[in-house]
Amino acid sequence: MAALLLAAPVRAQEPAALLGALKARAAASTASEAPAAANPKLVQQAARATQQDDERILAEVTARLSRNVTFRAITPAVQAGVATLHGSVPDNEARQLATKVVAAVDGVVAVENQLSLAADFGARLHETWELLKDRAARAVAAIPLLITAIVVVMVMRWLGGWLARHLHIVRLDSRNPFLGTVIRRSVRAAFLIIGVLIALDLLGATALVTAVLGSAGVVGIVLGFAFRDMAENYLSGILLSLRRPFEPGDHVRVDSHEGRVVSLSTRNTVLMTMDGNELRLPNATVFKAVLLNFTHNPRRRFSFTLGVSYGEDLQRAQDLGVATLAAMQGVLDDPAPSATVDLVGDSSVTISYYAWVNQRETGFFKARSEAIRLVKKALEDAGMDLPEPTYRVQLVQPAAHADTAPAQTPPITSVDPRAVARDQGDVSPETELNDQIAEERARKASEDMLQAPGGKPG
């Protein structure tokens, strides 16, 4: 028991001794890990190397800043790779640019920009003058290149003009004078544009070329939307002049509009109505419309109808009308005249008569008018009834004699061609509008796309 009591204080002192030993060991470890003192020789060598590097960086920074007249008022300094800029610049853009120029130098670790904006008018004026002198010197140095660029443009312009005047060599000429003018102008413009682009490239203005091309594209889109109708009419006029669905003086019908062709301009197709009035139709409308050309085929058929009463011999009426038409002057033998029974009406039977004429030798409307008159006269002279619409009440009584013989049909009356010729009126071609059309064509000759080479109508 006494031994235990004596041992207890000793065990109580063990943690304290252990803690002290640990602290002593930690102190010894800390003392062993402390950095050793720097070698003075090495420090001196590093300082000399840093100073040499700073001098190299300062020389390169000074050289780069001196290349721009805007930075001539800047005084740089370099210490341990940190560049400090003192002085003034004309604007914030130059201040930021100076920082970028210095930061791009090899070895610069940071840039301290202490530049201020120059407010001295004299300094700004001097800087502007220096800038102008620099630009003038550059311009003088670029004179030979500028002369070369001008020569390139002139050569390309001459080459385009020569090729435009000799389009027949490359088979690009057209019998349409307007289209030939468009092609010639396009060739000249294309060569001139190519020459300008080459000249700008020689002068190093590639950015300007890109800007011009981009602006031209945007302007073209805007103008295309703004002048869409004009462009559509212009292109339609060119296509019409190429296809030439009509010639000057042709009698045409465009949808519901009818008249004779006067001229074709870049925007309108000009017709003269049969009443002598001028009718202007947009080229786009003419190009997309259903167009009927009455003059394209010289042979043209006219037709008309006459009604005869029920009691008449229809075959006899047809034969009389056909024979009368065949005897007329101006009516063609091939195709020969013909007649058909078309309709059985309330008070008459309708017969249609057909005949062909050569429009270049016979007036279509005059021939039709004479045909109606002569056939009607032939039917009436033969004793045929051409009734108007009437209602008839017929009372029928029993025949007195059942064996009464039926009435005899009169024989077909023959047609005397000489009598028809004597009775026939004028069927010459209609020329009433010819003089007016000629005057209008002469007045619009400069803009007429139907004008053939040499100034003669196409």
HUFENFEN-V588320 format. One record per residue. N is the residue number from 1. OMEGA is omega in whole degrees, -180 to 180 (NA if undefined). Layout:
N/OMEGA, N/OMEGA
This chain:
1/178, 2/179, 3/177, 4/-179, 5/180, 6/-179, 7/-177, 8/-180, 9/-180, 10/179, 11/178, 12/-179, 13/-176, 14/179, 15/-180, 16/179, 17/179, 18/179, 19/180, 20/179, 21/179, 22/179, 23/180, 24/179, 25/179, 26/179, 27/179, 28/179, 29/179, 30/180, 31/-180, 32/-178, 33/-180, 34/-178, 35/179, 36/180, 37/-178, 38/179, 39/-177, 40/180, 41/179, 42/179, 43/-180, 44/178, 45/179, 46/179, 47/179, 48/179, 49/179, 50/179, 51/177, 52/178, 53/178, 54/179, 55/177, 56/-180, 57/-180, 58/180, 59/-179, 60/178, 61/180, 62/-180, 63/-179, 64/-179, 65/-178, 66/180, 67/-179, 68/-179, 69/-180, 70/-175, 71/-176, 72/178, 73/-178, 74/176, 75/-178, 76/174, 77/-177, 78/176, 79/179, 80/178, 81/179, 82/-179, 83/179, 84/-178, 85/177, 86/177, 87/-176, 88/177, 89/-175, 90/-175, 91/-179, 92/180, 93/177, 94/179, 95/179, 96/180, 97/178, 98/178, 99/180, 100/-179, 101/-178, 102/-179, 103/-179, 104/180, 105/-180, 106/179, 107/179, 108/-180, 109/179, 110/180, 111/177, 112/-174, 113/177, 114/-179, 115/176, 116/179, 117/-178, 118/179, 119/-179, 120/-178, 121/179, 122/179, 123/179, 124/179, 125/178, 126/179, 127/178, 128/179, 129/178, 130/179, 131/179, 132/178, 133/179, 134/178, 135/179, 136/178, 137/178, 138/180, 139/178, 140/179, 141/-177, 142/-179, 143/178, 144/178, 145/178, 146/178, 147/178, 148/180, 149/179, 150/179, 151/179, 152/180, 153/-179, 154/179, 155/180, 156/178, 157/179, 158/-180, 159/177, 160/178, 161/179, 162/180, 163/179, 164/179, 165/-179, 166/-179, 167/-178, 168/180, 169/-179, 170/176, 171/177, 172/-180, 173/-178, 174/176, 175/175, 176/-175, 177/-180, 178/179, 179/176, 180/177, 181/179, 182/-179, 183/-179, 184/179, 185/179, 186/179, 187/179, 188/-179, 189/-179, 190/180, 191/179, 192/179, 193/178, 194/178, 195/179, 196/179, 197/178, 198/180, 199/179, 200/177, 201/177, 202/-180, 203/179, 204/-180, 205/-180, 206/178, 207/177, 208/178, 209/179, 210/180, 211/-180, 212/180, 213/178, 214/178, 215/179, 216/179, 217/180, 218/179, 219/178, 220/179, 221/-179, 222/180, 223/179, 224/178, 225/-176, 226/-176, 227/-177, 228/-179, 229/179, 230/179, 231/180, 232/178, 233/-180, 234/180, 235/178, 236/177, 237/178, 238/-180, 239/177, 240/179, 241/176, 242/-177, 243/-180, 244/176, 245/177, 246/178, 247/178, 248/179, 249/180, 250/176, 251/-174, 252/173, 253/179, 254/-172, 255/-179, 256/-178, 257/-176, 258/178, 259/179, 260/-173, 261/176, 262/-177, 263/177, 264/179, 265/-179, 266/-178, 267/-170, 268/167, 269/-174, 270/175, 271/171, 272/-178, 273/-179, 274/175, 275/180, 276/180, 277/179, 278/-179, 279/179, 280/179, 281/176, 282/-178, 283/179, 284/178, 285/-180, 286/-177, 287/-177, 288/-174, 289/171, 290/-173, 291/178, 292/180, 293/-178, 294/-172, 295/-175, 296/177, 297/-177, 298/178, 299/-179, 300/-178, 301/171, 302/-179, 303/175, 304/-178, 305/173, 306/179, 307/176, 308/-177, 309/-177, 310/-174, 311/-176, 312/177, 313/-176, 314/179, 315/179, 316/178, 317/178, 318/-178, 319/178, 320/180, 321/-180, 322/180, 323/178, 324/179, 325/-179, 326/-179, 327/-178, 328/173, 329/-179, 330/177, 331/-176, 332/175, 333/180, 334/2, 335/-177, 336/176, 337/-179, 338/180, 339/179, 340/173, 341/-172, 342/-170, 343/172, 344/-176, 345/-178, 346/-176, 347/-179, 348/174, 349/-176, 350/178, 351/178, 352/180, 353/-177, 354/176, 355/-177, 356/176, 357/172, 358/-173, 359/-179, 360/180, 361/-175, 362/175, 363/-175, 364/-176, 365/177, 366/180, 367/179, 368/179, 369/179, 370/180, 371/179, 372/-178, 373/-175, 374/179, 375/178, 376/179, 377/180, 378/179, 379/179, 380/179, 381/178, 382/177, 383/-180, 384/-178, 385/175, 386/-170, 387/169, 388/-179, 389/179, 390/174, 391/-176, 392/175, 393/-176, 394/176, 395/-176, 396/175, 397/179, 398/180, 399/179, 400/179, 401/-178, 402/-177, 403/179, 404/-177, 405/179, 406/-180, 407/180, 408/177, 409/-180, 410/-180, 411/179, 412/179, 413/179, 414/-179, 415/178, 416/-178, 417/-179, 418/178, 419/178, 420/-180, 421/179, 422/-176, 423/-175, 424/178, 425/-177, 426/177, 427/179, 428/-179, 429/179, 430/-178, 431/-175, 432/-176, 433/-174, 434/-178, 435/180, 436/179, 437/179, 438/179, 439/180, 440/180, 441/177, 442/180, 443/-178, 444/-175, 445/-176, 446/-178, 447/-177, 448/179, 449/175, 450/-180, 451/-179, 452/178, 453/-179, 454/178, 455/-180, 456/-180, 457/-179, 458/NA
